[in-house]
Amino acid sequence: MKIHISWNEVDLMVQELVRQIRLTSDQSPSIFGIPRGGLIPAVMLSHHLGIPLVNKPSQRTLVVDEIADTGQTLKTFTQRSAVLIWKKSSVVKPSFHGRQVDSDRWIVFPWEIDI
C-alpha cells in the first residue's frame, strides 16, 4: 500500500523546514535540489527563504531532496540537507526534515505519476 502526499501536506512540510532553517544561526548561502524529486521542494524553499537556487552545490549549500528513504542519495553529499520526509530506516539523518515516517510504505508525492 502507498502513502499519497497532497500539495497541502507538501506546503505544511515546507513551512516546517523554513521554521527549522530560520532557527539556525548559520544559514546556507544557496540551495541545491537533487534532480528530480528534490527540485520542487528546493524551489519552494528558495522562494520562502530568499536564498538562490544553484545548479552545483558548494560546501555551504543546503542540499534538498523530497525524501530520505534508504539515504543512499544523501549519503553522497557532505553538506547540510533538508527533506520533506525522513524515514527512520535511512542511513543518513538529514539536518532538517518536515515529517518523520516509521513506515516502509512507498511515498507518492503530488508531482509524481502514480502507476
C-alpha positions as CSV (number, residue, x, y, z in Angstrom):
1,M,0.0,0.0,0.0
2,K,1.2,3.5,-0.8
3,I,1.0,6.8,1.1
4,H,-0.2,9.6,-1.1
5,I,1.0,13.1,-0.1
6,S,-1.1,16.1,-1.1
7,W,0.0,19.5,-2.1
8,N,-1.3,20.9,1.2
9,E,0.9,18.4,3.1
10,V,3.9,19.4,1.0
11,D,3.2,23.1,1.9
12,L,3.0,22.3,5.6
13,M,6.3,20.3,5.4
14,V,8.0,23.1,3.6
15,Q,6.7,25.6,6.2
16,E,8.2,23.3,8.9
17,L,11.5,23.2,7.1
18,V,11.5,27.0,6.8
19,R,10.9,27.3,10.5
20,Q,13.7,24.9,11.4
21,I,16.2,26.5,8.9
22,R,15.4,30.0,10.2
23,L,16.2,28.9,13.7
24,T,19.8,28.1,12.7
25,S,22.4,30.7,13.2
26,D,24.5,29.6,10.2
27,Q,22.2,29.9,7.1
28,S,23.3,28.5,3.8
29,P,24.0,31.0,1.1
30,S,22.4,28.8,-1.6
31,I,20.1,25.8,-2.2
32,F,20.6,22.8,-4.4
33,G,17.8,20.5,-5.4
34,I,18.7,16.9,-6.1
35,P,17.2,16.0,-9.5
36,R,14.3,15.0,-9.9
37,G,12.5,14.8,-6.6
38,G,14.4,17.5,-4.8
39,L,13.8,20.2,-7.3
40,I,10.3,21.2,-6.4
41,P,10.9,21.4,-2.6
42,A,14.2,23.2,-3.3
43,V,12.5,25.9,-5.4
44,M,9.8,26.3,-2.7
45,L,12.4,26.7,0.0
46,S,14.4,29.1,-2.2
47,H,11.3,31.3,-2.6
48,H,10.3,31.2,1.1
49,L,13.9,31.9,2.4
50,G,15.1,34.3,-0.3
51,I,18.1,32.1,-1.0
52,P,19.2,31.4,-4.6
53,L,18.9,28.0,-6.2
54,V,22.1,26.8,-7.7
55,N,23.0,24.1,-10.3
56,K,26.0,22.9,-8.5
57,P,26.4,22.7,-4.7
58,S,29.3,24.3,-2.8
59,Q,30.3,23.1,0.7
60,R,27.9,25.5,2.4
61,T,24.9,24.9,0.1
62,L,21.8,23.3,1.6
63,V,21.1,20.1,-0.3
64,V,17.4,19.4,-0.7
65,D,15.5,16.1,-1.6
66,E,11.9,15.1,-1.3
67,I,12.7,12.0,0.9
68,A,15.5,10.3,2.8
69,D,14.3,6.7,2.2
70,T,17.3,4.5,2.2
71,G,19.6,7.5,2.5
72,Q,21.9,6.4,-0.3
73,T,21.3,9.6,-2.4
74,L,22.0,12.0,0.5
75,K,25.0,9.8,1.6
76,T,26.9,11.2,-1.4
77,F,26.7,14.8,-0.1
78,T,28.6,16.1,2.9
79,Q,26.6,19.4,3.1
80,R,23.6,20.1,5.4
81,S,20.5,18.6,4.0
82,A,16.7,19.1,4.1
83,V,14.0,16.7,3.1
84,L,10.2,16.7,3.2
85,I,10.1,13.2,4.6
86,W,12.7,11.3,6.6
87,K,12.3,7.6,7.1
88,K,14.0,6.4,10.3
89,S,15.4,3.5,8.4
90,S,17.6,5.9,6.3
91,V,21.3,5.5,6.7
92,V,21.5,9.3,6.8
93,K,19.7,11.6,9.1
94,P,19.1,14.9,7.3
95,S,19.8,18.2,9.0
96,F,16.2,19.2,8.6
97,H,13.0,17.3,7.9
98,G,9.4,18.2,7.5
99,R,8.0,14.9,8.7
100,Q,9.3,11.7,10.1
101,V,7.9,8.3,9.0
102,D,8.4,5.0,10.6
103,S,6.7,3.0,7.8
104,D,8.5,1.4,4.9
105,R,5.5,2.1,2.6
106,W,6.0,3.7,-0.7
107,I,5.5,7.5,-0.6
108,V,3.9,9.2,-3.7
109,F,4.3,12.9,-4.0
110,P,1.7,15.1,-5.9
111,W,4.2,15.8,-8.8
112,E,4.7,12.1,-9.4
113,I,2.8,9.9,-11.7
114,D,1.2,7.1,-9.7
115,I,1.4,4.0,-11.8
